[in-house]
């Protein structure tokens, strides 16, 4: 059985994800600029996928996978370009 999210909460700098295996992981909001710049109210308007493996914010156009969080991946769409 894979680990999935069952709840989220936030403080000023961190998204806390409660997992079904009993762990709670903290993810810096800086990893996800849309969440970092959102209001506290906007952050609370999330939806968990039926499986619990996806986190979605319709208003912010943000989708995050639990698998990606556990692998230490932030928002890959906002990475600076690497110099050649």
Secondary structure, 3 states (H helix, E strand, C coil): CCCCEEEEEECCCEEEEEECCCCEEEEEHHHCHHHHCCCHHHHHCCEECCCCCEEEECCCCEEEEHHHHHCCCCCHHHCCCCCC
